[in-house]
């Protein structure tokens, strides 16, 4: 297929632009004649979606670089200035390559527009950014991160004054503002030195760090038990997977009363290449390989891992045979819902209008536990920004008291100090639950089996297909079109009772390209194109009377659904 003329025109414009530095032009000169590479880099602008920017780093309009970051920040600045005369923004970044540079680009653009930028001299967790926006009364926030994507990726997420990621209504306004930036000449910049001299770049430090840590530790439900020895009795292995969780998680655990925490030394320090793992993703067992070696050496009770920007936490516990088992996000979430609600009920601090908020692709196990304890359950679209939006709504209306929110993709938050998932508090709570149950002679795995016996054996499964580039976008569109236009009458021998097409804006939720199929036996599956990666994700959930029955049912359902998905891809 011949390259479109517009693509080459964009490439040549970058080569000629006086504002493009020589290093970038040299990189672009290196791909001269490679039509496929030029097309991939320039066939579109890197889209600023509702979650911000995310893409492969490098030169080009469809890449993460100082120029795309600058244009996005100028658009954000224009939007902020249209709402307030002298706004302020907090900026944080993780351990990815070029994250510090992109943060300073954003700060210099904001400062050139008269907007005060608060930032740290080194990496900090995304949830700390969310907390700090609220604590400082800032008007917004920026996090430079690509979460657990491969090393070649980076990203840029925007937060509102409530500390939550922008929800679609605001994101669409920011997107429109960015789209009005026609060239690099429209992007204002001043030097770091000038911005500091004018008080428009201000550095955050130990005071702000400690305020965040104290706030997290204050959410502990059993501080006396932990400090009386139960915390020290639990052996914890922790890996930050080369990310921003290293110090915050360790400091919170120490402050909460855990004195026996071992950190994986090979993964302790920041590393933008994540050189000890295939993917810095605590959802994957492979990411825990080194941690499990350390755990076996010290007979650890629990292993925890956090992703690069420390908003996702994964946990590994021992089963009845003494083998280490990676908990799914749904299992960890259910265990924390059970722990938080049972402890609050025991102490008489469970509010009468309490609510647990989860996403539409999250297991019903945590929901059933929450209802058992008298809490209401509210579902949102996928993405913690929607959970954060509900938190702010309840804060305004008083309709509910937020207790806990979570999503199957390893994101959790207890307390209302932030509006994004927080692997720091999740690390503390899962360890606290483990310490509490150990003091009663039980492991977390045994508690999980007890919950299965009480509420049913839940099984969940996720399949994803990565489909990159222009062809991938088309393939994902074709898959969704196929399932939307030709819904199955039955699958795995079970009748499909209901099709939920969330593109229609169901249940008062914003429209989103998601399809969920409800089956007669209570199982379901859901097709959802990722908003941040070139993937389509397919979620499956069943509830059975036994482990064997549930395993068989979910395997059969996944097999039939994925055969059709793969036939279209």
C-alpha positions in Angstrom: 0.0 0.0 0.0 1.4 3.4 -1.0 2.1 5.9 1.7 -0.5 8.7 1.8 1.0 12.1 0.7 -0.1 13.8 4.0 2.1 11.4 5.9 5.2 12.3 4.0 4.2 16.0 4.2 4.2 15.8 8.0 7.6 14.0 8.0 9.1 16.7 5.8 7.6 19.5 7.9 9.4 18.1 11.0 12.7 17.9 9.0 12.4 21.6 8.0 10.9 23.1 11.2 13.4 25.5 12.8 12.0 24.7 16.3 12.9 21.0 16.0 16.3 20.3 17.5 19.1 18.6 15.6 19.1 15.4 17.6 15.4 14.8 16.6 16.1 15.6 13.0 19.0 13.2 13.0 16.7 10.5 14.3 14.2 11.2 11.6 17.0 11.3 8.9 17.8 7.8 10.0 14.4 6.5 8.8 14.5 8.2 5.4 13.3 5.8 2.8 11.6 3.5 5.3 8.1 4.1 4.3 6.6 1.8 6.8 8.4 3.4 9.7 7.6 6.9 8.5 4.0 6.0 8.1 3.8 4.6 11.6 5.3 7.7 13.1 3.4 10.2 11.1 0.1 8.7 10.0 -1.7 10.5 12.8 -1.2 12.8 15.8 -0.6 11.0 19.0 -4.1 11.1 20.3 -4.9 12.8 23.6 -7.7 10.6 24.8 -9.8 10.7 27.9 -6.8 9.1 29.7 -4.2 11.5 28.2 -1.3 10.7 26.0 0.4 7.3 25.7 2.7 6.0 23.0 6.1 4.8 22.0 8.8 7.3 22.6 10.6 8.8 19.6 10.4 11.5 16.9 7.1 12.0 15.1 3.6 13.1 15.5 2.5 9.7 16.6 5.2 9.4 19.3 5.8 10.6 22.8 8.4 13.3 22.7 9.1 16.8 24.0 7.1 18.3 21.2 3.9 16.3 21.6 4.2 16.9 25.4 4.7 20.6 24.8 1.6 20.9 22.6 -0.5 18.9 25.0 0.6 21.1 27.9 -0.1 24.3 26.0 -3.6 23.1 25.2 -4.1 22.2 28.9 -2.7 25.6 29.9 -5.2 27.4 27.6 -8.0 25.4 29.1 -7.0 26.1 32.7 -6.6 29.8 32.0 -10.1 29.9 30.6 -11.3 28.7 34.0 -9.2 30.6 36.5 -6.8 33.6 36.3 -3.8 32.2 38.1 -4.1 28.4 38.3 -1.5 25.9 39.7 -0.7 22.4 38.6 1.2 19.6 40.4 3.5 17.4 38.3 4.9 13.9 39.1 6.7 11.3 37.1 7.8 7.7 37.4 11.0 5.8 36.6 10.5 5.6 32.8 13.1 6.9 30.4 12.6 10.6 29.6 10.0 11.0 32.4 12.0 13.7 34.2 12.6 15.6 30.9 9.0 15.5 29.9 8.0 16.7 33.4 10.3 19.7 33.0 8.9 20.4 29.5 5.4 20.5 31.0 6.5 22.7 33.9 8.3 25.2 31.6 5.2 25.5 29.3 2.9 26.0 32.2 5.3 28.6 33.7 5.5 30.5 30.4 1.7 30.8 30.6 1.8 32.2 34.1 0.7 28.9 35.7 2.5 27.8 38.9 4.0 24.2 38.6 4.7 22.2 41.7 7.0 19.2 41.1 9.4 16.8 42.8 13.1 16.4 42.0 12.7 12.7 41.6 10.0 10.0 41.0 6.8 9.8 43.0 3.8 7.5 42.9 0.7 8.5 40.9 -1.6 8.3 43.9 0.7 10.7 45.8 0.2 13.2 42.9 -3.6 12.8 43.3 -3.4 13.4 47.1 -1.1 16.4 46.7 -3.3 18.1 44.2 -6.0 18.0 46.8 -3.8 18.8 49.7 -2.3 21.9 48.0 -5.6 23.0 46.6 -4.1 23.0 43.1 -6.2 23.3 39.9 -4.9 20.2 38.3 -2.2 17.6 38.0 0.0 15.9 35.4 1.7 12.5 35.8 4.3 11.4 33.3 4.0 7.6 33.1 2.9 4.7 30.9 2.0 2.5 33.9 3.1 -1.1 33.2 3.5 -0.7 29.4 6.7 -2.0 27.8 9.9 0.1 28.2 9.6 1.9 24.9 6.4 3.6 26.0 5.7 6.7 28.0 2.6 8.7 28.7 1.0 11.8 30.1 -2.1 11.8 32.3 -4.1 14.9 33.4 -5.9 15.3 36.7 -8.5 17.8 37.8 -8.8 19.9 40.9 -10.4 17.0 42.8 -7.3 14.9 42.3 -9.0 12.5 39.8 -8.1 11.8 36.2 -10.2 14.0 33.9 -13.6 12.4 33.2 -14.9 12.6 29.6 -16.7 15.9 29.8 -13.6 17.8 31.0 -11.2 15.6 28.9 -13.2 16.5 25.7 -12.7 20.2 26.4 -9.0 19.7 27.0 -8.7 17.7 23.8 -10.5 20.4 21.8 -8.1 23.0 23.3 -5.1 20.9 22.3 -6.4 20.5 18.8 -6.4 24.2 18.4 -2.6 24.3 18.9 -1.6 24.3 15.2 2.2 24.3 15.4 5.1 24.3 17.8 5.3 28.1 17.4 2.0 28.2 19.5 3.8 26.5 22.4 5.2 29.0 25.0 8.4 28.1 26.8 10.7 29.7 29.4 13.8 28.3 31.0 13.7 26.4 34.3 15.9 29.2 35.8 13.5 31.9 34.8 10.5 30.0 36.0 12.1 29.3 39.3 13.1 33.0 39.7 9.5 34.0 39.1 8.2 31.5 41.6 6.4 29.6 38.8 8.3 26.4 39.4 8.2 25.3 43.0 9.8 22.2 44.3 8.1 19.7 46.7 9.9 17.6 49.2 10.0 15.8 52.6 7.1 17.8 54.2 4.7 16.9 51.4 6.0 13.3 51.3 5.4 12.8 55.0 1.9 14.3 54.9 1.0 11.7 52.3 2.5 8.8 54.3 0.7 9.9 57.5 -2.6 10.1 55.7 -2.2 6.6 54.3 -1.2 5.1 57.6 -4.2 6.7 59.3 -6.4 4.3 57.3 -5.0 1.3 59.2 -7.8 -0.6 60.9 -5.7 -2.5 63.4 -2.8 -0.2 64.4 -2.7 -1.6 68.0 -2.6 -5.2 66.8 0.2 -4.5 64.3 2.3 -2.6 66.9 1.8 -5.2 69.5 3.8 -7.8 67.4 1.4 -9.0 64.7 3.1 -6.7 62.2 6.6 -8.1 63.0 5.3 -11.6 62.9 4.5 -11.3 59.2 7.3 -11.8 56.8 6.8 -9.6 53.7 8.7 -9.7 50.5 8.3 -6.5 48.4 9.3 -5.6 44.8 8.8 -2.2 43.4 9.7 -3.5 39.9 12.2 -0.7 39.4 9.4 1.9 39.9 8.3 4.7 42.2 6.9 2.5 45.0 10.2 1.6 46.6 10.4 4.2 49.3 6.7 5.0 49.9 5.6 1.4 50.3 8.5 0.6 52.6 8.0 3.7 54.7 4.3 3.2 55.1 4.8 -0.5 56.1 7.4 0.5 58.6 5.3 3.3 60.0 2.3 1.0 60.2 4.2 -1.6 62.3 5.6 -4.1 59.8 9.2 -4.7 60.8 10.1 -7.7 58.7 9.9 -6.4 55.1 12.5 -7.7 52.6 13.0 -5.8 49.4 14.1 -7.6 46.2 17.6 -6.0 45.8 17.8 -6.5 42.0 14.5 -4.6 41.5 14.9 -1.9 44.2 16.4 0.9 42.1 14.6 2.9 39.3 15.3 1.5 35.9 13.5 2.8 32.8 14.4 -0.4 30.9 12.9 -2.7 33.6 15.8 -4.9 32.8 15.0 -7.8 35.2 11.5 -8.4 33.9 9.7 -8.9 30.6 7.0 -6.6 31.7 6.9 -4.5 34.9 3.3 -5.6 35.6 2.3 -7.1 38.9 -0.7 -8.8 37.2 1.8 -11.3 35.7 3.4 -14.1 37.6 6.7 -13.7 35.7 7.2 -10.3 37.2 7.4 -12.0 40.6 10.2 -14.5 39.7 13.0 -12.8 41.7 10.6 -12.0 44.6 9.5 -15.6 44.8 13.1 -16.7 45.0 13.6 -14.4 48.0 10.2 -15.5 49.5 11.1 -19.1 49.4 14.5 -18.4 51.0 12.9 -16.6 53.9 9.6 -18.5 54.1 7.7 -15.3 53.5 4.0 -15.1 54.4 3.2 -12.7 51.5 4.8 -11.2 48.5 3.7 -7.8 47.1 4.7 -6.0 44.0 3.9 -2.6 42.6 4.0 -1.2 39.0 6.3 1.7 37.9 3.9 4.5 38.9 2.8 2.6 42.0 -1.0 2.7 41.4 -1.3 -1.1 40.9 -0.5 -3.8 43.5 -0.2 -7.5 43.1 0.0 -10.1 45.9 1.3 -13.7 46.2 0.3 -15.9 49.1 0.8 -19.6 50.1 -1.9 -22.2 49.4 -2.7 -25.2 51.5 0.3 -27.1 50.0 2.7 -24.3 50.9 3.1 -23.2 47.3 3.0 -19.6 46.3 -0.1 -18.6 44.4 -0.5 -15.2 42.6 -3.8 -13.7 43.6 -5.9 -12.1 40.9 -7.0 -8.5 41.2 -10.5 -9.8 41.9 -9.3 -12.1 44.7 -7.2 -9.4 46.3 -10.0 -7.0 46.0 -12.5 -9.4 47.6 -10.1 -10.1 50.5 -9.7 -6.4 51.2 -13.4 -5.7 50.9 -14.0 -8.5 53.4 -11.3 -7.3 55.8 -12.2 -3.6 55.7 -16.0 -4.2 56.1 -15.7 -6.9 58.7 -13.3 -4.9 60.8 -15.4 -1.8 60.6 -18.5 -3.7 61.5 -16.8 -5.2 64.5 -15.7 -1.7 65.6 -19.1 -0.1 64.9 -17.6 2.3 62.4 -19.4 0.9 59.3 -21.6 3.7 58.0 -25.3 3.1 57.4 -25.0 4.5 53.9 -21.7 2.9 53.1 -20.8 2.1 49.5 -18.3 0.0 47.7 -17.6 1.1 44.1 -16.3 -1.3 41.4 -16.1 -1.4 37.6 -18.4 -3.3 35.2 -15.6 -5.8 34.4 -14.8 -6.6 38.0 -16.0 -9.8 39.7 -19.2 -9.9 41.6 -17.5 -11.6 44.6 -16.5 -8.4 46.3 -20.0 -7.0 45.6 -21.7 -10.0 47.3 -19.4 -9.7 50.3 -20.2 -5.9 50.5 -23.9 -6.6 50.4 -23.6 -9.2 53.1 -22.1 -6.5 55.4 -24.9 -4.0 54.5 -23.0 -1.8 52.1 -24.4 -0.8 48.7 -22.5 -1.6 45.5 -22.2 0.8 42.6 -20.7 -0.1 39.2 -18.8 2.3 36.9 -17.1 2.0 33.6 -13.6 0.7 33.4 -11.1 3.2 34.7 -10.5 4.4 38.2 -11.4 8.0 37.1 -15.0 6.9 37.2 -14.6 5.6 40.8 -13.0 8.9 41.7 -15.9 10.7 40.1 -18.3 8.8 42.2 -16.3 9.6 45.4 -16.5 13.4 44.6 -20.2 13.1 43.9 -20.9 11.4 47.2 -18.8 14.0 49.0 -21.0 16.7 47.5 -24.4 15.0 47.9 -23.9 13.0 51.1 -25.9 10.2 49.4 -23.3 7.6 50.3 -20.2 7.3 52.4 -17.4 5.9 50.3 -15.6 2.9 51.9 -13.6 1.1 49.3 -13.2 1.1 45.5 -11.5 -1.3 43.2 -11.1 -2.7 39.7 -10.0 -6.1 38.6 -6.8 -4.7 37.1 -5.1 -4.5 40.5 -6.3 -1.0 41.4 -7.6 -0.3 44.9 -8.4 2.7 47.2 -9.6 2.9 50.8 -10.3 6.3 52.2 -11.1 9.6 50.4 -7.7 11.3 50.6 -7.0 10.7 46.8 -9.1 10.1 43.7 -7.0 7.4 42.0 -6.0 3.8 42.8 -3.2 3.6 45.3 -0.8 0.7 45.5 0.7 2.1 48.7 -2.4 1.8 50.7 -3.3 -1.5 49.0 0.1 -2.9 50.1 -0.6 -1.8 53.6 -4.1 -3.2 53.7 -3.3 -6.6 52.1 -0.4 -7.0 54.6 -2.6 -5.9 57.5 -5.3 -8.4 56.5 -2.6 -11.1 56.3 -1.2 -10.1 59.7 -4.7 -10.1 61.3 -5.7 -13.5 60.0 -2.3 -14.9 60.9 -2.9 -13.8 64.5 -6.1 -15.9 64.3 -4.2 -18.9 62.9 -5.2 -18.5 59.2 -3.5 -17.6 56.0 -5.1 -15.3 53.4 -5.5 -18.3 51.1 -7.5 -20.1 53.7 -9.7 -17.1 54.2 -10.3 -16.9 50.4 -11.4 -20.6 50.5 -13.8 -19.8 53.4 -15.3 -16.9 51.3 -15.8 -19.3 48.4 -17.6 -21.7 50.6 -19.8 -18.9 51.9 -20.5 -17.0 48.7 -19.7 -19.4 45.8 -16.6 -20.3 43.9 -15.9 -17.4 41.6 -13.5 -17.6 38.6 -12.4 -14.8 36.3 -10.2 -14.8 33.3 -8.8 -12.2 31.0 -7.7 -12.6 27.4 -6.2 -9.9 25.3 -5.0 -9.5 21.8 -2.4 -6.9 20.8 -3.1 -5.5 17.3 -0.7 -2.7 16.5 -0.6 0.1 14.0 -3.2 1.1 11.4 -4.2 -2.5 10.6 -4.6 -3.2 14.3 -7.1 -0.3 14.8 -9.1 -1.7 11.9 -9.1 -5.2 13.2 -10.3 -4.2 16.6 -13.1 -2.2 15.0 -14.1 -5.2 12.9 -14.2 -7.4 16.0 -16.5 -5.1 17.9 -18.7 -4.6 14.8 -19.0 -8.3 14.4 -20.1 -9.0 18.0 -22.4 -5.9 18.1 -24.1 -6.7 14.8 -24.3 -10.5 15.3 -24.8 -11.3 19.0 -24.8 -15.0 19.8 -28.0 -16.7 21.1 -26.0 -19.1 23.2 -22.4 -19.9 24.2 -20.8 -22.9 25.9 -24.3 -24.4 25.8 -25.8 -21.6 27.9 -28.4 -19.1 26.7 -27.3 -15.4 26.3 -30.0 -13.6 28.2 -28.9 -10.0 27.8 -26.5 -7.9 25.8 -25.3 -4.6 27.4 -24.0 -2.2 24.8 -22.4 0.6 26.8 -21.9 2.7 23.7 -25.5 3.6 24.3 -24.8 5.2 27.7 -26.4 2.6 29.9 -27.4 3.2 33.6 -26.5 6.8 33.3 -22.9 6.0 32.5 -21.0 7.9 29.7 -21.1 6.1 26.3 -18.1 3.8 25.9 -17.3 1.1 23.3 -17.9 -1.9 25.5 -20.1 -5.0 25.0 -21.1 -7.2 27.9 -23.0 -10.5 27.5 -25.0 -11.9 30.4 -25.6 -15.6 30.4 -28.5 -17.6 31.9 -26.3 -19.3 34.5 -25.0 -16.0 35.9 -21.8 -16.0 34.0 -20.8 -13.2 31.7 -18.1 -12.0 29.3 -17.2 -8.5 28.1 -15.3 -7.2 25.0 -13.5 -3.9 25.5 -10.9 -2.2 23.3 -8.1 -0.8 25.6 -8.0 3.0 25.9 -4.3 3.1 26.5 -2.8 0.2 24.5 -3.2 -1.3 21.0 -5.3 -4.2 22.5 -8.7 -5.6 22.7 -9.5 -7.2 26.1 -12.0 -9.9 26.7 -13.1 -10.5 30.3 -14.8 -13.7 31.6 -16.5 -14.5 34.9 -18.4 -17.5 36.3 -19.7 -18.5 39.7 -19.9 -22.2 40.4 -20.5 -24.6 43.3 -17.0 -26.1 43.2 -13.6 -25.2 42.0 -13.6 -27.9 39.4 -17.0 -26.9 38.0 -16.1 -23.3 37.9 -12.8 -24.0 36.2 -14.4 -26.1 33.6 -17.2 -23.6 32.9 -14.9 -20.6 32.4 -12.4 -22.6 30.2 -15.3 -23.6 27.9 -16.7 -20.1 27.7 -13.4 -18.5 27.0 -12.5 -21.1 24.4 -15.7 -20.5 22.4 -15.6 -16.7 22.6 -11.9 -16.4 21.7 -12.3 -18.7 18.7 -14.7 -16.2 17.2 -12.5 -13.2 18.2 -9.4 -14.7 16.7 -11.3 -15.6 13.5 -11.9 -11.8 13.0 -8.4 -10.7 14.0 
